[in-house]
């Protein structure tokens, strides 16, 4: 343990404890820690390489802590959103990257000293008050308040120090040229107000259907592009979690224990509703805008209607609703702004917050402290979670017994009959094909493509349960005959016709367009889009990200229509209404900061590439079956909430 650090300071303010709690939990989630309740199989190795390992327990705790932290900050999460955001995959990748970097650091002989860890603690914003370290006693109380063991937290900090060192060593030779910095600055700061019209391929109308001769002509011309992919057929047995729940009972004592062991899971997060008045400035008018912001702040603090002031004066897209940024949206603002708003009590008005591009004044219109949901309210939820856990454990036990018997007898059919189960046929599946409601993600078909004929799979995990499969037949990929892909050809020909029709339509009307494109779009049945601030390499609705479009937008004379260009969803023409291009004078003022930002981006890209190579060299192996099992366990908790 570090040497004792003591300093007499005042007690932490209540609001600081809330900020500290969120901050510390987020940091601690990177390294996992804490207890674990579940079946013993989670203690198995999840990732291994070169004598290093990441246990299933460590991953389980890290993912659960991260999800609880995200939910506490941003509100309710559900299983679908968690999967869409890819949080489980990101969490595993981060753990693997950290372990790889620590192994590389060990190879280099890099270590962390007590003094370095002590300095890291003292520098943490969470342990600062009025710019000073709060002292060891308050530091310890913060960790105790958040149920984080001191030794575990300091171990995490020690690892952070080593990670910083190894990253510095690996990226020490990286640099960026002046031209790279200038081009990056232009990409972020060159803007254009544009409008565009799109003739959508999907809305183009074509007469009739392609003839047989036209279909065959298209196939003959593009035959190499059409193939029948490899397909595989297997027998499989499935055991569903829901089918076993009727055999399960959950006692009140188990519900109470789960409630006590998982307090964060039933915590209603603090609710803070924030409004903002935003006044942007440039270098030329900065002083005047700051003076105006100070006057607005004074009027708001003296009791003027904040919403009315926002509607009158604010210059962001929330002005029309009185500057209301709701309970969560305000947390996406800059660090200085969220910190200022987070410190306010209900009804409080902030000082003027200056950022790089403007000035803000905040008011907290409503605030409710975090509260724990009572056991009576969540007991049904907990019962469902425990039923799901027990059912999954039963599924795992039965599928493992079936696997053992099938491998001994070298027959899934024999083993299934002995266990009172009936094998089913998958039919011919392409890689990734779903298998009914049981396996909508295609886990079974993916597993089949890792088997040899007559080979029996390991347990295959899906959200609904587990399966065991025995590969029966393989149909290799082959060139498609016309009959194989006739329907695909018909779709492709119709799509090509519609695309040609949309292009012709836009060329036909482009020359006769009047100045009001929005009105013209309605009459011509085209899609109209207006973009107030477009930047280079930015996605455009119906168009996508296209370098040729950026070349037009930042090269066209103002208010001159472009020629029709290809877009993701059809054909488009553009017109630039206003354009702001970077100047060397502005660039020189922020050149140093821009260089640091670009170096950091290059450092991150280099590390991604370096770690990808290190994964191969160190033969990183992931137990994906266990990965899916743990994810299902955690996601079930976010599915069953009322």
C-alpha positions as CSV (number, residue, x, y, z in Angstrom):
1,X,0.0,0.0,0.0
2,X,1.1,3.6,-0.6
3,X,2.6,5.5,2.3
4,X,0.0,7.5,4.3
5,X,-0.9,10.9,2.8
6,X,-2.6,13.2,5.2
7,X,-3.8,16.7,4.8
8,X,-6.3,18.7,6.8
9,X,-9.1,20.0,4.6
10,X,-12.8,20.7,4.9
11,X,-15.2,17.9,4.3
12,X,-16.3,17.3,0.7
13,X,-19.4,19.1,-0.5
14,X,-22.4,16.8,-1.1
15,X,-22.5,17.6,-4.8
16,X,-18.9,16.6,-5.1
17,X,-19.6,13.2,-3.7
18,X,-22.0,12.6,-6.6
19,X,-19.4,13.7,-9.2
20,X,-16.7,11.6,-7.5
21,X,-19.0,8.5,-7.4
22,X,-19.6,8.6,-11.1
23,X,-16.0,9.3,-11.9
24,X,-14.5,6.6,-9.7
25,X,-16.9,3.9,-10.8
26,X,-16.1,4.7,-14.4
27,X,-12.4,4.5,-13.8
28,X,-12.6,1.4,-11.7
29,X,-14.8,-0.4,-14.3
30,X,-11.8,-0.5,-16.6
31,X,-10.0,-2.9,-14.3
32,X,-13.0,-4.7,-12.8
33,X,-12.8,-5.8,-9.2
34,X,-15.3,-6.6,-6.4
35,X,-17.2,-9.7,-5.6
36,X,-18.9,-12.1,-8.0
37,X,-22.0,-14.1,-7.7
38,X,-22.7,-16.8,-10.2
39,X,-21.8,-20.4,-11.2
40,X,-18.2,-21.5,-11.0
41,X,-17.8,-21.8,-14.7
42,X,-17.3,-18.1,-15.0
43,X,-13.9,-18.5,-13.2
44,X,-12.6,-20.2,-16.4
45,X,-10.1,-18.5,-18.6
46,X,-11.8,-16.2,-21.2
47,X,-8.7,-15.0,-23.0
48,X,-5.2,-16.4,-23.0
49,X,-1.9,-15.6,-24.6
50,X,1.8,-16.1,-23.7
51,X,1.1,-17.2,-20.2
52,X,-1.3,-14.3,-19.6
53,X,-5.0,-14.7,-19.0
54,X,-8.2,-12.8,-18.6
55,X,-10.7,-14.6,-16.4
56,X,-14.4,-14.8,-17.2
57,X,-14.9,-13.3,-13.7
58,X,-12.8,-10.3,-14.6
59,X,-14.7,-9.7,-17.8
60,X,-18.1,-10.2,-16.1
61,X,-17.3,-7.6,-13.4
62,X,-15.9,-5.1,-15.9
63,X,-18.8,-5.3,-18.2
64,X,-21.4,-5.2,-15.4
65,X,-19.7,-2.2,-13.8
66,X,-19.4,-0.3,-17.1
67,X,-23.1,-0.9,-17.9
68,X,-24.2,0.2,-14.4
69,X,-22.0,3.4,-14.8
70,X,-23.4,4.2,-18.2
71,X,-27.0,3.7,-17.0
72,X,-26.4,5.9,-14.0
73,X,-25.1,8.7,-16.2
74,X,-27.5,8.4,-19.1
75,X,-30.6,6.7,-17.9
76,X,-32.2,3.3,-18.7
77,X,-30.4,0.8,-20.9
78,X,-31.9,-2.3,-22.5
79,X,-30.4,-5.4,-24.0
80,X,-31.1,-4.4,-27.6
81,X,-29.4,-1.0,-27.2
82,X,-26.4,-2.6,-25.4
83,X,-25.9,-5.0,-28.3
84,X,-26.4,-2.3,-30.9
85,X,-23.7,-0.1,-29.3
86,X,-21.4,-3.1,-29.1
87,X,-20.5,-2.5,-25.5
88,X,-19.6,-6.1,-24.7
89,X,-17.3,-6.4,-27.6
90,X,-15.7,-3.0,-26.8
91,X,-15.2,-4.0,-23.2
92,X,-13.5,-7.3,-24.1
93,X,-11.3,-5.5,-26.7
94,X,-10.2,-2.9,-24.1
95,X,-9.3,-5.6,-21.6
96,X,-7.3,-7.5,-24.2
97,X,-5.5,-4.3,-25.3
98,X,-4.6,-3.5,-21.7
99,X,-3.3,-6.9,-21.0
100,X,-1.2,-6.9,-24.2
101,X,0.2,-3.5,-23.3
102,X,1.1,-4.6,-19.8
103,X,2.8,-7.7,-21.1
104,X,4.8,-5.6,-23.6
105,X,5.7,-3.2,-20.7
106,X,6.9,-6.1,-18.7
107,X,9.1,-7.3,-21.6
108,X,10.5,-3.7,-21.7
109,X,11.2,-3.8,-18.0
110,X,8.8,-0.8,-17.3
111,X,7.6,-0.4,-13.7
112,X,5.7,2.2,-11.6
113,X,7.0,3.6,-8.4
114,X,5.1,4.5,-5.3
115,X,5.9,8.2,-5.9
116,X,4.3,8.0,-9.4
117,X,1.2,6.4,-8.1
118,X,1.0,8.9,-5.3
119,X,1.3,11.8,-7.7
120,X,-1.4,10.2,-9.9
121,X,-3.8,10.0,-6.9
122,X,-3.2,13.6,-5.9
123,X,-3.7,14.8,-9.5
124,X,-7.1,13.0,-10.0
125,X,-9.9,15.6,-10.4
126,X,-12.1,13.3,-8.3
127,X,-9.8,13.9,-5.3
128,X,-9.4,17.7,-5.8
129,X,-11.3,20.5,-4.1
130,X,-10.5,24.1,-4.9
131,X,-7.5,22.9,-6.8
132,X,-6.0,21.0,-3.9
133,X,-5.8,17.3,-3.0
134,X,-8.5,16.5,-0.4
135,X,-6.2,14.5,1.8
136,X,-5.7,10.8,2.4
137,X,-8.7,10.4,4.8
138,X,-11.2,11.9,2.4
139,X,-9.6,9.9,-0.5
140,X,-10.1,6.7,1.5
141,X,-13.7,7.7,2.5
142,X,-14.6,8.3,-1.2
143,X,-13.4,4.8,-2.1
144,X,-15.3,3.3,0.9
145,X,-18.4,5.2,0.0
146,X,-18.3,3.6,-3.5
147,X,-17.4,0.1,-2.1
148,X,-14.0,0.1,-3.9
149,X,-11.2,-1.7,-2.0
150,X,-8.2,0.7,-1.6
151,X,-5.7,-1.9,-2.6
152,X,-7.6,-2.8,-5.8
153,X,-8.0,0.9,-6.8
154,X,-4.3,1.6,-6.2
155,X,-3.4,-1.5,-8.2
156,X,-5.5,-0.1,-11.1
157,X,-3.6,3.2,-10.8
158,X,-0.3,1.4,-10.8
159,X,-1.3,-0.3,-14.0
160,X,-2.4,3.0,-15.5
161,X,1.0,4.5,-14.8
162,X,2.7,1.5,-16.6
163,X,0.3,1.8,-19.5
164,X,1.1,5.5,-19.9
165,X,4.8,4.7,-19.9
166,X,4.6,1.9,-22.5
167,X,2.4,4.1,-24.8
168,X,4.9,6.9,-24.6
169,X,7.8,4.5,-25.5
170,X,5.9,2.9,-28.4
171,X,4.8,6.2,-29.9
172,X,7.8,8.3,-29.1
173,X,8.9,8.6,-32.8
174,X,5.5,9.7,-34.2
175,X,5.2,13.2,-35.6
176,X,3.0,15.2,-38.0
177,X,4.0,17.6,-40.8
178,X,2.8,21.2,-41.0
179,X,0.8,20.2,-44.1
180,X,-0.9,17.4,-42.2
181,X,-1.9,19.8,-39.4
182,X,-3.2,22.4,-41.8
183,X,-5.3,19.8,-43.7
184,X,-6.7,18.4,-40.5
185,X,-7.5,21.9,-39.3
186,X,-9.3,22.6,-42.6
187,X,-11.3,19.4,-42.3
188,X,-12.6,20.5,-38.9
189,X,-13.1,24.1,-39.7
190,X,-14.0,24.6,-43.3
191,X,-17.8,24.7,-43.5
192,X,-20.5,25.3,-46.1
193,X,-24.2,25.9,-46.0
194,X,-25.5,23.7,-48.8
195,X,-28.7,22.5,-50.3
196,X,-29.2,19.5,-52.5
197,X,-31.9,17.6,-54.4
198,X,-32.0,13.9,-54.7
199,X,-33.8,11.7,-57.3
200,X,-34.1,8.5,-55.2
201,X,-33.6,5.3,-57.1
202,X,-36.2,3.5,-54.9
203,X,-38.9,6.0,-55.9
204,X,-38.2,5.9,-59.7
205,X,-41.0,4.2,-61.6
206,X,-40.3,1.9,-64.5
207,X,-42.8,0.4,-66.9
208,X,-43.1,-3.4,-67.1
209,X,-40.8,-6.2,-66.1
210,X,-37.6,-7.3,-67.8
211,X,-38.1,-10.0,-70.4
212,X,-36.5,-13.4,-70.2
213,X,-34.0,-12.3,-73.0
214,X,-33.0,-9.2,-71.0
215,X,-32.5,-11.2,-67.8
216,X,-30.3,-13.7,-69.7
217,X,-28.4,-10.9,-71.3
218,X,-27.6,-9.4,-67.9
219,X,-26.6,-12.8,-66.5
220,X,-24.3,-13.5,-69.5
221,X,-22.6,-10.2,-69.0
222,X,-22.2,-10.5,-65.3
223,X,-22.0,-14.3,-64.7
224,X,-18.8,-14.1,-62.7
225,X,-20.6,-12.0,-60.1
226,X,-23.2,-14.6,-59.3
227,X,-22.3,-17.6,-57.1
228,X,-24.1,-20.1,-55.0
229,X,-22.3,-19.9,-51.6
230,X,-21.3,-22.9,-49.6
231,X,-24.1,-24.4,-47.6
232,X,-24.0,-26.8,-44.7
233,X,-26.5,-29.2,-43.2
234,X,-26.5,-30.6,-39.7
235,X,-28.6,-32.4,-37.1
236,X,-29.0,-30.3,-33.9
237,X,-30.6,-30.5,-30.5
238,X,-31.7,-27.4,-28.7
239,X,-32.4,-26.8,-25.0
240,X,-34.2,-23.5,-24.4
241,X,-33.9,-21.5,-21.2
242,X,-37.6,-20.7,-21.0
243,X,-38.5,-24.4,-21.2
244,X,-36.7,-25.2,-18.0
245,X,-38.1,-22.3,-15.9
246,X,-41.1,-24.4,-14.9
247,X,-38.7,-26.6,-12.9
248,X,-37.3,-23.7,-11.0
249,X,-38.3,-22.1,-7.7
250,X,-36.8,-18.9,-6.2
251,X,-37.0,-18.3,-2.5
252,X,-37.6,-14.9,-0.8
253,X,-34.3,-15.2,0.9
254,X,-32.5,-15.4,-2.4
255,X,-34.3,-12.3,-3.7
256,X,-33.4,-10.4,-0.6
257,X,-29.7,-11.5,-0.9
258,X,-29.5,-10.5,-4.5
259,X,-31.0,-7.1,-3.6
260,X,-28.4,-6.5,-0.9
261,X,-25.5,-7.7,-3.1
262,X,-26.4,-5.5,-6.1
263,X,-27.5,-2.1,-4.7
264,X,-26.3,-0.2,-7.8
265,X,-28.6,-2.2,-10.0
266,X,-31.6,-0.8,-8.3
267,X,-30.5,2.8,-7.8
268,X,-32.5,5.5,-9.6
269,X,-29.8,7.9,-10.7
270,X,-29.8,11.6,-9.8
271,X,-32.0,13.6,-12.1
272,X,-30.9,17.0,-13.2
273,X,-32.8,19.0,-15.7
274,X,-30.7,21.8,-17.3
275,X,-31.4,24.8,-19.5
276,X,-28.7,26.7,-21.4
277,X,-28.4,30.1,-23.1
278,X,-25.7,29.9,-25.8
279,X,-24.0,32.9,-27.4
280,X,-21.3,31.9,-30.0
281,X,-18.4,34.3,-30.7
282,X,-15.5,34.8,-33.1
283,X,-12.2,36.3,-32.4
284,X,-13.5,39.7,-33.6
285,X,-16.6,39.9,-31.4
286,X,-15.5,37.7,-28.4
287,X,-15.2,40.6,-25.9
288,X,-18.7,42.0,-26.9
289,X,-20.3,38.6,-26.7
290,X,-18.8,37.9,-23.3
291,X,-20.1,41.2,-22.0
292,X,-23.6,40.3,-23.3
293,X,-23.4,36.9,-21.7
294,X,-22.5,38.5,-18.3
295,X,-25.6,40.8,-18.7
296,X,-27.8,37.7,-19.5
297,X,-26.4,35.9,-16.5
298,X,-27.1,38.9,-14.3
299,X,-30.7,39.2,-15.5
300,X,-31.3,35.4,-15.0
301,X,-29.8,35.5,-11.5
302,X,-32.1,38.4,-10.6
303,X,-35.2,36.4,-11.5
304,X,-35.8,37.0,-15.2
305,X,-37.6,34.2,-17.1
306,X,-34.7,32.0,-18.2
307,X,-36.8,30.3,-20.9
308,X,-37.9,33.6,-22.3
309,X,-34.3,34.8,-22.4
310,X,-33.2,31.6,-24.2
311,X,-35.9,31.9,-26.8
312,X,-34.9,35.5,-27.4
313,X,-31.1,35.4,-27.2
314,X,-29.8,31.8,-27.4
315,X,-28.2,30.6,-30.6
316,X,-28.4,26.9,-30.5
317,X,-31.1,24.4,-31.6
318,X,-32.6,24.3,-28.1
319,X,-33.5,28.0,-28.1
320,X,-37.0,27.3,-29.5
321,X,-37.9,25.2,-26.4
322,X,-36.6,27.8,-24.0
323,X,-33.0,26.4,-23.9
324,X,-34.2,23.1,-22.2
325,X,-31.5,20.4,-22.5
326,X,-33.5,17.9,-20.6
327,X,-32.2,15.4,-18.1
328,X,-29.5,13.8,-20.1
329,X,-28.7,15.8,-23.3
330,X,-26.7,18.4,-21.4
331,X,-24.2,15.8,-20.4
332,X,-23.0,15.7,-24.0
333,X,-21.7,19.3,-23.8
334,X,-18.1,20.2,-23.1
335,X,-16.4,19.3,-19.9
336,X,-16.4,22.9,-18.6
337,X,-20.1,23.2,-19.3
338,X,-21.2,19.9,-17.7
339,X,-19.1,20.6,-14.7
340,X,-20.7,24.1,-14.2
341,X,-24.2,22.7,-14.7
342,X,-23.6,19.7,-12.4
343,X,-22.6,21.9,-9.5
344,X,-25.8,23.9,-9.4
345,X,-28.7,23.4,-7.0
346,X,-32.3,23.5,-8.2
347,X,-33.0,27.0,-9.5
348,X,-29.3,27.9,-9.5
349,X,-27.8,30.0,-12.3
350,X,-24.2,29.4,-13.3
351,X,-21.5,32.0,-14.0
352,X,-20.7,32.6,-17.6
353,X,-18.9,29.5,-19.0
354,X,-16.4,30.4,-21.7
355,X,-15.5,27.7,-24.3
356,X,-13.4,27.9,-27.5
357,X,-16.4,28.9,-29.6
358,X,-18.8,30.7,-27.3
359,X,-20.2,31.6,-23.9
360,X,-22.9,29.7,-22.0
361,X,-25.1,30.4,-19.0
362,X,-26.9,27.5,-17.3
363,X,-29.9,27.1,-15.0
364,X,-31.0,23.9,-13.2
365,X,-34.7,23.8,-13.5
366,X,-35.3,20.6,-11.6
367,X,-33.2,18.3,-9.5
368,X,-33.9,15.1,-7.7
369,X,-31.4,13.1,-5.6
370,X,-30.5,9.5,-6.4
371,X,-32.8,7.0,-4.6
372,X,-32.8,3.3,-4.2
373,X,-35.9,1.5,-5.5
374,X,-37.5,-0.5,-2.6
375,X,-37.3,-4.3,-2.6
376,X,-41.1,-4.6,-2.9
377,X,-40.9,-2.7,-6.2
378,X,-38.1,-4.7,-7.8
379,X,-38.7,-8.2,-6.3
380,X,-40.5,-9.4,-9.4
381,X,-37.6,-8.2,-11.5
382,X,-35.1,-10.0,-9.3
383,X,-37.1,-13.2,-9.3
384,X,-37.0,-13.1,-13.1
385,X,-33.2,-12.5,-13.1
386,X,-32.6,-15.4,-10.7
387,X,-35.0,-17.7,-12.6
388,X,-33.0,-16.9,-15.8
389,X,-29.7,-17.5,-14.1
390,X,-30.8,-20.9,-12.7
391,X,-32.4,-21.9,-16.0
392,X,-29.2,-21.1,-17.8
393,X,-27.2,-23.1,-15.3
394,X,-29.5,-26.1,-15.9
395,X,-29.3,-25.7,-19.7
396,X,-25.5,-25.7,-19.4
397,X,-25.4,-28.8,-17.2
398,X,-27.8,-30.7,-19.5
399,X,-26.1,-29.7,-22.8
400,X,-22.7,-30.6,-21.3
401,X,-24.0,-34.0,-20.3
402,X,-25.4,-34.4,-23.8
403,X,-22.1,-33.4,-25.4
404,X,-20.1,-35.8,-23.3
405,X,-22.4,-38.7,-24.2
406,X,-22.5,-37.7,-27.9
407,X,-18.7,-37.6,-28.1
408,X,-18.4,-41.0,-26.4
409,X,-20.9,-42.6,-28.7
410,X,-19.8,-40.5,-31.7
411,X,-23.5,-39.9,-32.4
412,X,-25.6,-36.9,-31.5
413,X,-28.7,-38.8,-32.5
414,X,-28.0,-41.7,-30.1
415,X,-27.1,-39.4,-27.3
416,X,-30.3,-37.3,-27.8
417,X,-32.6,-40.3,-27.8
418,X,-30.9,-41.6,-24.6
419,X,-31.6,-38.2,-23.0
420,X,-35.2,-38.1,-24.2
421,X,-34.5,-35.4,-26.8
422,X,-35.3,-35.4,-30.5
423,X,-32.7,-34.1,-33.1
424,X,-33.8,-31.7,-35.8
425,X,-32.3,-31.0,-39.2
426,X,-31.0,-27.5,-39.9
427,X,-31.6,-27.8,-43.6
428,X,-29.0,-26.3,-45.9
429,X,-27.7,-23.1,-44.3
430,X,-25.3,-20.4,-45.6
431,X,-22.9,-18.9,-43.1
432,X,-24.8,-16.6,-40.8
433,X,-28.3,-17.8,-41.7
434,X,-30.7,-17.7,-38.8
435,X,-32.3,-20.9,-37.5
436,X,-35.8,-20.0,-36.5
437,X,-36.7,-18.0,-33.4
438,X,-34.2,-19.9,-31.4
439,X,-31.2,-18.5,-33.2
440,X,-32.0,-15.2,-35.0
441,X,-28.4,-14.2,-34.9
442,X,-27.0,-17.2,-36.9
443,X,-24.8,-18.6,-34.2
444,X,-25.6,-22.2,-35.2
445,X,-24.8,-21.7,-38.9
446,X,-21.6,-19.9,-37.9
447,X,-20.6,-22.8,-35.8
448,X,-21.2,-25.3,-38.6
449,X,-18.6,-23.6,-40.7
450,X,-16.0,-24.5,-38.2
451,X,-16.7,-28.2,-38.3
452,X,-15.7,-31.2,-40.4
453,X,-18.2,-33.7,-41.6
454,X,-19.6,-35.9,-38.8
455,X,-17.9,-33.7,-36.2
456,X,-19.9,-32.7,-33.2
457,X,-19.8,-29.0,-32.1
458,X,-19.1,-27.6,-28.7
459,X,-22.2,-26.1,-27.0
460,X,-23.5,-23.2,-29.1
461,X,-24.9,-20.3,-27.1
462,X,-27.7,-18.1,-28.3
463,X,-29.9,-15.6,-26.4
464,X,-32.6,-18.3,-26.0
465,X,-30.5,-21.2,-24.8
466,X,-27.9,-23.7,-26.0
467,X,-27.6,-26.2,-28.9
468,X,-25.4,-29.0,-30.0
469,X,-24.9,-29.8,-33.7
470,X,-23.4,-32.6,-35.8
471,X,-22.4,-31.7,-39.3
472,X,-23.9,-34.0,-41.9
473,X,-23.2,-32.5,-45.3
474,X,-21.3,-29.8,-47.1
475,X,-22.3,-28.2,-50.4
476,X,-19.2,-26.3,-51.7
477,X,-19.5,-22.8,-53.3
478,X,-20.0,-23.0,-57.0
479,X,-20.7,-20.7,-60.0
480,X,-24.4,-20.0,-60.2
481,X,-26.6,-21.1,-63.0
482,X,-29.2,-18.7,-64.4
483,X,-31.9,-20.7,-62.7
484,X,-30.1,-20.5,-59.3
485,X,-30.2,-16.7,-59.3
486,X,-33.0,-15.7,-61.6
487,X,-34.8,-13.8,-58.8
488,X,-31.6,-11.9,-57.9
489,X,-31.0,-11.1,-61.5
490,X,-34.5,-9.7,-61.9
491,X,-34.0,-7.4,-58.8
492,X,-30.6,-6.3,-60.2
493,X,-32.0,-5.4,-63.6
494,X,-34.9,-3.5,-62.1
495,X,-32.5,-1.6,-59.8
496,X,-30.3,-0.6,-62.7
497,X,-33.4,0.6,-64.7
498,X,-34.6,2.7,-61.7
499,X,-31.1,4.2,-61.3
500,X,-30.9,5.1,-64.9
501,X,-34.4,6.6,-64.7
502,X,-33.6,8.7,-61.6
503,X,-30.4,10.0,-63.3
504,X,-32.2,10.9,-66.4
505,X,-35.0,12.6,-64.4
506,X,-32.5,14.8,-62.5
507,X,-30.6,15.8,-65.7
508,X,-33.9,16.7,-67.4
509,X,-35.0,19.1,-64.6
510,X,-31.6,20.5,-63.6
511,X,-31.4,23.1,-66.3
512,X,-34.8,24.5,-65.6
513,X,-34.6,24.8,-61.8
514,X,-35.6,28.1,-60.2
515,X,-34.0,29.7,-57.2
516,X,-36.3,28.2,-54.6
517,X,-35.1,24.6,-54.6
518,X,-37.3,23.6,-51.7
519,X,-40.5,24.6,-53.6
520,X,-39.2,23.0,-56.7
521,X,-38.6,19.8,-55.0
522,X,-42.2,19.4,-54.0
523,X,-43.4,20.1,-57.5
524,X,-40.8,17.8,-59.2
525,X,-41.2,15.0,-56.6
526,X,-37.5,15.2,-55.6
527,X,-36.1,15.0,-52.1
528,X,-34.8,18.4,-50.8
529,X,-32.1,18.7,-48.1
530,X,-30.7,21.8,-46.4
531,X,-27.5,21.5,-44.4
532,X,-26.6,24.6,-42.3
533,X,-23.0,23.5,-41.5
534,X,-21.4,20.8,-43.7
535,X,-17.8,19.8,-43.0
536,X,-15.4,17.8,-45.1
537,X,-15.9,14.0,-44.9
538,X,-19.2,14.4,-43.2
539,X,-22.1,12.1,-43.8
540,X,-25.0,13.5,-45.8
541,X,-28.5,12.0,-45.8
542,X,-29.3,9.9,-48.9
543,X,-25.8,10.8,-50.3
544,X,-23.4,9.1,-47.8
545,X,-19.7,10.0,-47.4
546,X,-18.3,10.7,-50.8
547,X,-15.0,12.5,-51.6
548,X,-16.3,13.7,-54.9
549,X,-19.2,15.5,-53.2
550,X,-16.7,17.3,-50.9
551,X,-14.7,18.4,-53.9
552,X,-17.9,19.9,-55.3
553,X,-19.0,21.6,-52.1
554,X,-15.7,23.2,-51.4
555,X,-15.0,24.0,-55.1
556,X,-18.2,25.2,-56.6
557,X,-18.9,28.9,-57.1
558,X,-21.5,30.2,-54.6
559,X,-25.1,29.5,-55.7
560,X,-24.0,27.6,-58.8
561,X,-25.7,24.2,-59.3
562,X,-23.5,21.2,-59.8
563,X,-23.8,18.6,-62.4
564,X,-25.7,15.4,-61.2
565,X,-23.5,13.1,-59.2
566,X,-24.0,9.6,-57.9
567,X,-25.3,9.2,-54.3
568,X,-26.0,6.3,-52.1
569,X,-29.7,6.4,-52.6
570,X,-29.9,7.8,-56.1
571,X,-28.5,10.9,-58.0
572,X,-28.0,14.4,-56.5
573,X,-27.3,17.9,-57.5
574,X,-25.8,20.5,-55.1
575,X,-25.7,24.2,-54.5
576,X,-23.5,26.1,-52.0
577,X,-25.3,28.9,-50.4
578,X,-22.5,30.1,-48.0
579,X,-18.9,28.9,-47.3
580,X,-16.4,29.6,-44.6
581,X,-12.9,28.5,-45.4
582,X,-10.0,28.5,-42.9
583,X,-7.4,31.2,-43.0
584,X,-3.7,30.8,-42.2
585,X,-4.0,33.7,-39.7
586,X,-6.7,31.8,-37.7
587,X,-4.7,28.5,-38.0
588,X,-1.5,30.0,-36.6
589,X,-3.4,30.9,-33.4
590,X,-4.3,27.3,-32.6
591,X,-1.6,25.5,-34.5
592,X,0.1,24.0,-31.4
593,X,-3.2,22.6,-30.1
594,X,-4.1,21.2,-33.5
595,X,-0.7,19.5,-33.8
596,X,-1.2,17.9,-30.3
597,X,-4.7,16.7,-31.3
598,X,-3.5,15.2,-34.6
599,X,-0.5,13.5,-32.9
600,X,-2.9,11.9,-30.5
601,X,-5.1,10.7,-33.3
602,X,-2.0,9.3,-35.1
603,X,-0.9,7.7,-31.8
604,X,-4.2,6.0,-31.4
605,X,-4.2,4.6,-35.0
606,X,-0.6,3.4,-34.5
607,X,-1.6,1.6,-31.3
608,X,-4.6,-0.1,-32.9
609,X,-2.3,-1.4,-35.7
610,X,0.4,-2.4,-33.3
611,X,-2.0,-4.2,-31.0
612,X,-3.6,-6.0,-33.9
613,X,-0.2,-7.3,-34.9
614,X,0.7,-8.2,-31.2
615,X,-2.5,-10.2,-31.0
616,X,-1.3,-12.4,-33.9
617,X,2.3,-12.7,-32.6
618,X,1.2,-13.6,-29.1
619,X,-1.6,-15.9,-30.4
620,X,-4.4,-14.4,-28.4
621,X,-7.2,-17.0,-28.0
622,X,-10.7,-16.0,-26.9
623,X,-13.3,-18.5,-25.5
624,X,-16.2,-17.1,-27.5
625,X,-18.6,-19.7,-26.1
626,X,-18.0,-18.4,-22.5
627,X,-18.1,-14.8,-23.9
628,X,-21.6,-15.3,-25.2
629,X,-22.7,-17.1,-22.1
630,X,-21.6,-14.2,-19.8
631,X,-23.2,-11.6,-22.1
632,X,-26.5,-13.5,-22.1
633,X,-26.4,-13.6,-18.3
634,X,-25.8,-9.8,-18.0
635,X,-28.2,-8.9,-20.9
636,X,-31.0,-10.9,-19.2
637,X,-30.9,-8.4,-16.4
638,X,-31.5,-5.5,-18.7
639,X,-34.2,-7.4,-20.6
640,X,-36.4,-8.2,-17.6
641,X,-36.7,-4.8,-16.1
642,X,-40.2,-3.3,-15.9
